Amino acid sequence: MTTPSPVQLDNAMVTIIEAAMRAPSSHNTQPWRFRVDDFGVHLYADRTRALPVNDPFDRELTMSCACVLFHIRVAAAAQGIASDVFVLPNPADPDHLATVKLHRGDYSVTDASLIAAIAARHTYRKAFEPQQIPEATLDKLCAAAAQEGAWLAILSGEQVRHDTAALVAEGDAIHWANPSWRRELAAWMHPRRQGDGLTIPWLAAPFAQMIVRTFDRGDGIGAKDRQIADDSPLLAVLGTTADETEDWMSAGQALARVLLLAAHHDIQASFLNQPVQISELRPKLQSLVGHPGYPQIVLRMGYVAGKLPITPRRPLHEVVDAH
Ligand SMILES: Cc1cc2nc3c(=O)[nH]c(=O)nc-3n(C[C@H](O)[C@H](O)[C@H](O)COP(=O)(O)O)c2cc1C
């Protein structure tokens, strides 16, 4: 192994962190902070942005941060910079999720060609085009997850797909019946200028928040999600062998690799995570998937027509701490 030599981080680091922050996060909470030093960047969980009802164990929060970590690796590689990643480097500080040492070494382990996919990837919540995804592309997506220490199971049988869609609808009903869950969702419905959250037009914001806080729309949303899941060209579950923080770090990096590789092939995804979020549904999902281990993320994927809106992000100065 070559001895790491420091690189000029100023401009390079701005480019890297801006690309990293395009990563997906639950409710677009962007629950991360960065600390930059002469050798690279430290990634921290910002638990003031946690979703205690939707994500009581911070599993999705950790995976969101791990998505950022994979984006850092891609953005660095695209500039010819290698990243040595140390996950959970400080046992005394569980918020310190990763240290990334950047140096002029072998960066080929992260696919630099995924850089263009960072801008092209979006969460797409509408119906996909009916076109099927070729088998060869599915194999590549599964290999991408495996490369990061996770697995991606494609749900191919009609019955399995149908039962998974039904579990999603059951999850919607449970979420929406819980006023605390609705209040938490409403609190993250923000006007676009705020730079985070689930964007809604400014004038409609208080009204939309009031509707979400007040009414249990579980039946209608469940029926819609069930239909959209049933009709999606691809349903897949990303999972890990174990279910500790380090596994969530692997799952998040795998998720980002899968999503970026998909976008590279003009495929977009959206999340149907309700059966993982609700503890009592998770074992049912696990037995449907039939893969040993722990489901972490449920995705549907397909081709989309037209351009997709860009979701907001916070400005760099709000998330980067000096030395
Ligand atoms: C771990 C994780 C869980 C997510 N869960 C959901 C979900 O259950 N439902 C959903 O519609 N979007 C979900 N999302 C997508 C986010 O809402 C989305 O990433 C965020 O709004 C930013 O938009 P973008 O992905 O288009 O950049 C999830 C994202 C991550 C990383």
The ligand as a Tripos MOL2 file, in Angstrom:
@<TRIPOS>MOLECULE
LIG
   31    33     1     0     0
SMALL
NO_CHARGES

@<TRIPOS>ATOM
      1 C1        -32.9620    5.4290    4.4020 C.3       1 LIG1
      2 C2        -33.9970    6.1450    3.5680 C.ar      1 LIG1
      3 C3        -35.3500    5.8650    3.7580 C.ar      1 LIG1
      4 C4        -36.3070    6.5050    2.9710 C.ar      1 LIG1
      5 N1        -37.6220    6.1670    3.1480 N.ar      1 LIG1
      6 C5        -38.5620    6.7230    2.3420 C.ar      1 LIG1
      7 C6        -39.9170    6.3150    2.4330 C.ar      1 LIG1
      8 O1        -40.2730    5.4580    3.2540 O.2       1 LIG1
      9 N2        -40.8180    6.8870    1.5860 N.ar      1 LIG1
     10 C7        -40.4450    7.8210    0.6410 C.ar      1 LIG1
     11 O2        -41.2970    8.2910   -0.1100 O.2       1 LIG1
     12 N3        -39.1580    8.2150    0.5280 N.ar      1 LIG1
     13 C8        -38.2100    7.6980    1.3460 C.ar      1 LIG1
     14 N4        -36.8990    8.0670    1.2160 N.ar      1 LIG1
     15 C9        -36.5270    9.0530    0.1690 C.3       1 LIG1
     16 C10       -36.3720   10.4650    0.7150 C.3       1 LIG1
     17 O3        -37.6140   11.0360    1.0430 O.3       1 LIG1
     18 C11       -35.6330   11.3220   -0.3390 C.3       1 LIG1
     19 O4        -34.3330   10.8070   -0.4650 O.3       1 LIG1
     20 C12       -35.5350   12.7800    0.0430 C.3       1 LIG1
     21 O5        -36.8130   13.3890    0.0490 O.3       1 LIG1
     22 C13       -34.6330   13.5710   -0.9400 C.3       1 LIG1
     23 O6        -35.0930   13.4550   -2.2710 O.3       1 LIG1
     24 P1        -34.1980   12.8220   -3.4340 P.3       1 LIG1
     25 O7        -33.9560   11.3880   -3.0900 O.co2     1 LIG1
     26 O8        -35.0030   12.9970   -4.6760 O.co2     1 LIG1
     27 O9        -32.8860   13.5750   -3.4880 O.co2     1 LIG1
     28 C14       -35.9130    7.4630    1.9920 C.ar      1 LIG1
     29 C15       -34.5420    7.7460    1.8290 C.ar      1 LIG1
     30 C16       -33.5930    7.0850    2.6040 C.ar      1 LIG1
     31 C17       -32.1320    7.3620    2.3920 C.3       1 LIG1
@<TRIPOS>BOND
     1     1     2 1
     2     2     3 ar
     3     2    30 ar
     4     3     4 ar
     5     4     5 ar
     6     4    28 ar
     7     5     6 ar
     8     6     7 ar
     9     6    13 1
    10     7     8 2
    11     7     9 ar
    12     9    10 ar
    13    10    11 2
    14    10    12 ar
    15    12    13 ar
    16    13    14 ar
    17    14    15 1
    18    14    28 ar
    19    15    16 1
    20    16    17 1
    21    16    18 1
    22    18    19 1
    23    18    20 1
    24    20    21 1
    25    20    22 1
    26    22    23 1
    27    23    24 1
    28    24    25 2
    29    24    26 1
    30    24    27 1
    31    28    29 ar
    32    29    30 ar
    33    30    31 1
@<TRIPOS>SUBSTRUCTURE
     1 LIG1         1 GROUP 0 **** ****
